[in-house]
Amino acid sequence: MKANSNQVGEIILVEAVKQAKQEFGSRLIACYALGSLAHGGFSPQVSDVDLAIILTSPLTVENSHQIEVIKNHVKSLPIPLSERLSIFWGSLASLRKEETGGRFPPLDKLDLIAHGRLLAGNEVRTTIPKPTRREMEVSSSKFALNFLGTSEMNKDLLQPTNFFDKGVVLLTKIVLFPVRFLYTASTGDIGRNDIAVAHYLENNQGNKAELVNRAFRWRCEQPVCDEDTTKLMEKALIPLYLQFIDTYYCKMLDYKEINLAENLKQWRHELSSFVVTTS
């Protein structure tokens, strides 16, 4: 079952690597599988297909266009999940913070170092320094504010059953992203879905824990928006977000990241005022 489940993702990786070789030629140092296709837990229903591309220096604007060419080529292929390809890329120098450019957030960099599976080229992970805990937590705060904390997303958080209409991929991410970030804040490690959920359930109970448990099952089972699930989403989703925000607000204050802390505080105010008026 696992091999069959992974196969659709592996086909995407093969096609992407083939196109990367064509685009970059001798500049291509290595390609790695990342995420659930590297460390396990891949679900064809919801998982992204994560690929790392490492190039020689220097990085240029043209490289960004080449990455888009790779993604668009794969997306054009008549194969399942072709739209799920996510590419993290840079040079050895950028991964060592010796030059700028590319796309390699700290948590994905740690994933590369800890779990990356070589698909092509030379093994270079041992030459890349691990990101600091501060880098990972600051990056997580920025991602949460930019992706989860938008005005459009907040409207849906206040009416959480809207996420059922937007597909299971977004639905599971909306519930499990805060759980994964909480795991990173607690352990300093990557919040893989399976271990982050297990850690959360060990340390929490009640409606939030039940929602997290269900969302993890939705990665492999089709969710049903029935009355019970609707009530659970309404009771637990915003409290889960407040738990995440409170944790990272304290972290950002400790790091003297005042702007991030204030933005998290404002986000909390927007969500918690809704809880108060509807409780």
C-alpha positions as CSV (number, residue, x, y, z in Angstrom):
1,M,0.0,0.0,0.0
2,K,2.8,2.5,0.9
3,A,4.7,1.8,-2.3
4,N,1.5,2.3,-4.4
5,S,0.6,5.5,-2.5
6,N,4.0,6.9,-3.0
7,Q,4.2,6.0,-6.7
8,V,2.1,8.9,-7.9
9,G,4.4,11.3,-6.1
10,E,7.6,9.6,-7.3
11,I,6.4,9.9,-10.9
12,I,6.2,13.7,-10.4
13,L,9.7,13.8,-9.0
14,V,11.1,11.8,-11.9
15,E,9.6,14.3,-14.4
16,A,10.7,17.3,-12.4
17,V,14.3,16.1,-12.1
18,K,14.4,15.3,-15.8
19,Q,13.4,18.9,-16.6
20,A,15.8,20.3,-14.0
21,K,18.7,18.6,-15.7
22,Q,17.6,20.0,-19.0
23,E,17.2,23.6,-17.6
24,F,20.4,23.7,-15.5
25,G,22.8,21.3,-17.2
26,S,26.2,21.3,-15.5
27,R,25.0,23.9,-12.9
28,L,22.8,21.3,-11.2
29,I,24.6,19.9,-8.2
30,A,21.9,17.8,-6.7
31,C,18.2,17.1,-6.5
32,Y,16.5,15.7,-3.4
33,A,13.1,14.5,-2.4
34,L,11.8,16.4,0.7
35,G,8.8,16.2,2.9
36,S,6.6,13.1,3.2
37,L,8.2,11.5,0.1
38,A,11.5,11.6,2.0
39,H,10.6,11.0,5.7
40,G,7.3,9.1,5.2
41,G,3.6,9.8,5.6
42,F,2.8,10.7,2.0
43,S,-0.9,10.9,1.2
44,P,-2.0,11.3,-2.4
45,Q,-5.2,12.9,-1.2
46,V,-3.4,16.0,0.4
47,S,0.4,15.9,0.3
48,D,2.6,18.2,-1.7
49,V,5.4,16.7,-3.8
50,D,8.5,18.5,-2.5
51,L,11.7,18.7,-4.5
52,A,15.0,20.4,-3.6
53,I,17.2,21.7,-6.3
54,I,20.8,22.8,-5.5
55,L,22.8,24.8,-8.0
56,T,26.2,26.2,-8.4
57,S,26.8,29.9,-7.7
58,P,25.9,32.6,-8.5
59,L,22.1,32.6,-8.4
60,T,20.5,34.8,-10.9
61,V,17.0,36.2,-11.7
62,E,16.9,33.8,-14.7
63,N,17.1,30.9,-12.2
64,S,13.7,31.9,-10.8
65,H,12.3,31.7,-14.3
66,Q,13.8,28.3,-14.9
67,I,12.2,27.0,-11.7
68,E,8.9,28.2,-13.1
69,V,9.6,26.5,-16.4
70,I,10.1,23.2,-14.5
71,K,6.9,23.6,-12.5
72,N,4.8,24.6,-15.5
73,H,6.2,21.7,-17.6
74,V,5.2,19.2,-14.9
75,K,1.9,20.8,-14.4
76,S,1.2,20.4,-18.1
77,L,1.7,16.7,-18.0
78,P,-1.5,14.4,-17.9
79,I,-0.5,12.8,-14.7
80,P,-2.1,12.9,-11.2
81,L,-0.9,15.5,-8.7
82,S,1.1,17.4,-11.3
83,E,-0.2,20.7,-9.7
84,R,1.2,19.6,-6.3
85,L,4.9,20.1,-7.1
86,S,6.7,22.4,-4.7
87,I,10.3,23.3,-5.4
88,F,12.8,24.5,-2.9
89,W,16.0,25.8,-4.5
90,G,19.2,27.6,-3.9
91,S,23.0,27.2,-4.1
92,L,25.4,25.7,-1.6
93,A,26.5,29.2,-0.9
94,S,22.9,30.5,-0.3
95,L,22.2,27.5,2.0
96,R,25.4,28.5,3.9
97,K,24.2,32.1,4.0
98,E,27.1,33.2,1.8
99,E,24.9,34.6,-0.9
100,T,21.2,35.6,-1.3
101,G,18.5,34.2,-3.5
102,G,16.6,31.0,-4.0
103,R,13.8,29.7,-1.9
104,F,14.7,27.6,1.1
105,P,12.9,28.5,4.4
106,P,14.7,27.3,7.6
107,L,12.4,24.3,8.3
108,D,12.7,23.0,4.8
109,K,16.5,23.5,5.0
110,L,16.5,21.3,8.2
111,D,14.3,18.8,6.4
112,L,16.9,18.6,3.6
113,I,19.7,18.1,6.1
114,A,17.8,15.5,8.2
115,H,15.7,13.6,5.7
116,G,16.6,14.6,2.1
117,R,16.6,11.7,-0.3
118,L,19.1,12.1,-3.1
119,L,17.5,11.7,-6.6
120,A,20.3,13.0,-8.8
121,G,23.8,14.5,-8.5
122,N,26.1,14.5,-5.5
123,E,25.4,14.1,-1.8
124,V,26.2,17.5,-0.2
125,R,24.0,17.7,2.9
126,T,26.8,17.3,5.3
127,T,28.3,20.6,4.1
128,I,25.2,22.6,4.9
129,P,24.8,24.1,8.5
130,K,21.6,23.5,10.4
131,P,19.3,26.5,10.9
132,T,19.0,27.9,14.4
133,R,15.9,27.4,16.5
134,R,15.3,31.2,16.3
135,E,15.5,31.1,12.5
136,M,12.9,28.3,12.4
137,E,10.5,30.0,14.8
138,V,10.8,33.5,13.3
139,S,10.2,32.0,9.8
140,S,7.2,30.0,11.1
141,S,5.7,33.2,12.6
142,K,6.2,35.1,9.3
143,F,4.6,32.2,7.3
144,A,1.6,32.0,9.7
145,L,1.0,35.7,9.5
146,N,1.4,35.8,5.7
147,F,-0.6,32.7,4.9
148,L,-2.9,31.9,7.8
149,G,-3.4,35.4,9.2
150,T,-4.7,37.2,6.1
151,S,-8.1,39.0,6.2
152,E,-9.5,36.5,3.8
153,M,-8.3,33.5,5.8
154,N,-9.6,35.1,9.0
155,K,-13.1,35.3,7.6
156,D,-13.0,31.6,6.9
157,L,-11.5,30.9,10.4
158,L,-14.6,32.7,11.8
159,Q,-16.8,30.5,9.6
160,P,-14.7,27.3,9.6
161,T,-17.1,25.1,7.6
162,N,-16.1,27.3,4.6
163,F,-12.9,25.2,4.4
164,F,-14.9,22.1,3.5
165,D,-16.0,23.9,0.2
166,K,-12.3,24.7,-0.6
167,G,-11.0,21.1,-0.6
168,V,-9.4,18.7,1.7
169,V,-5.9,19.9,1.0
170,L,-6.5,23.3,2.4
171,L,-8.8,21.9,5.2
172,T,-6.1,19.7,6.6
173,K,-3.4,22.3,6.3
174,I,-5.5,24.9,8.2
175,V,-5.9,22.5,11.2
176,L,-2.4,20.9,11.1
177,F,-0.1,23.8,10.4
178,P,-0.6,25.3,13.9
179,V,0.0,21.8,15.3
180,R,3.3,21.4,13.4
181,F,4.5,24.9,14.4
182,L,3.7,24.1,18.1
183,Y,5.8,21.0,17.8
184,T,8.7,23.1,16.4
185,A,8.3,25.6,19.3
186,S,8.3,22.7,21.8
187,T,11.2,20.6,20.4
188,G,13.2,22.7,17.9
189,D,12.6,20.0,15.3
190,I,10.6,19.7,12.1
191,G,6.9,19.3,12.7
192,R,6.1,16.2,10.6
193,N,2.4,15.6,10.6
194,D,2.5,12.2,12.3
195,I,4.9,13.1,15.1
196,A,3.5,16.6,15.6
197,V,-0.1,15.2,15.9
198,A,1.1,12.5,18.4
199,H,2.9,15.1,20.4
200,Y,-0.1,17.4,20.5
201,L,-2.5,14.6,21.6
202,E,-0.1,13.6,24.4
203,N,-0.2,17.1,25.8
204,N,-3.7,18.3,25.0
205,Q,-7.2,17.1,25.4
206,G,-10.8,18.1,24.7
207,N,-12.2,19.7,21.6
208,K,-8.9,20.9,20.2
209,A,-7.3,17.5,20.5
210,E,-10.3,15.8,18.9
211,L,-10.2,18.3,15.9
212,V,-6.5,17.6,15.4
213,N,-7.1,13.9,15.5
214,R,-9.8,14.1,12.9
215,A,-7.8,16.4,10.7
216,F,-5.0,13.9,10.7
217,R,-7.4,11.1,9.6
218,W,-8.8,13.4,6.9
219,R,-5.4,13.2,5.2
220,C,-6.4,9.6,4.1
221,E,-10.2,9.6,4.6
222,Q,-12.7,11.9,2.9
223,P,-14.0,14.3,5.5
224,V,-17.8,14.7,6.0
225,C,-19.2,18.1,6.9
226,D,-22.0,16.8,9.2
227,E,-23.5,18.5,12.2
228,D,-21.0,16.9,14.7
229,T,-18.0,18.0,12.6
230,T,-19.4,21.5,12.1
231,K,-19.9,22.0,15.8
232,L,-16.4,20.7,16.5
233,M,-14.8,23.1,14.0
234,E,-16.7,26.0,15.5
235,K,-15.7,25.1,19.1
236,A,-12.1,24.1,18.5
237,L,-10.5,25.8,15.5
238,I,-10.1,29.3,16.8
239,P,-8.9,28.1,20.3
240,L,-6.3,26.0,18.5
241,Y,-5.1,29.2,16.7
242,L,-5.1,31.2,19.9
243,Q,-2.9,28.5,21.5
244,F,-0.5,28.7,18.6
245,I,-0.5,32.5,18.6
246,D,0.1,32.8,22.3
247,T,3.1,30.4,22.1
248,Y,4.7,32.3,19.2
249,Y,3.9,35.7,20.7
250,C,6.0,34.9,23.7
251,K,8.8,33.4,21.5
252,M,8.9,36.6,19.4
253,L,9.1,38.8,22.5
254,D,12.0,36.7,23.8
255,Y,13.8,37.1,20.5
256,K,13.1,40.9,20.5
257,E,11.1,40.5,17.3
258,I,8.8,43.3,18.3
259,N,7.0,43.8,15.0
260,L,6.2,40.1,14.6
261,A,5.0,40.0,18.2
262,E,2.7,43.0,17.7
263,N,1.3,41.5,14.5
264,L,0.6,38.2,16.3
265,K,-1.0,40.2,19.1
266,Q,-3.3,42.0,16.6
267,W,-4.2,38.7,15.0
268,R,-5.1,37.3,18.3
269,H,-7.3,40.2,19.1
270,E,-9.2,39.8,15.9
271,L,-9.9,36.1,16.5
272,S,-10.4,36.2,20.3
273,S,-13.0,39.0,20.0
274,F,-15.1,36.7,17.9
275,V,-14.8,34.0,20.5
276,V,-16.0,36.3,23.2
277,T,-19.0,37.6,21.3
278,T,-20.2,34.1,20.3
279,S,-19.5,32.3,23.6
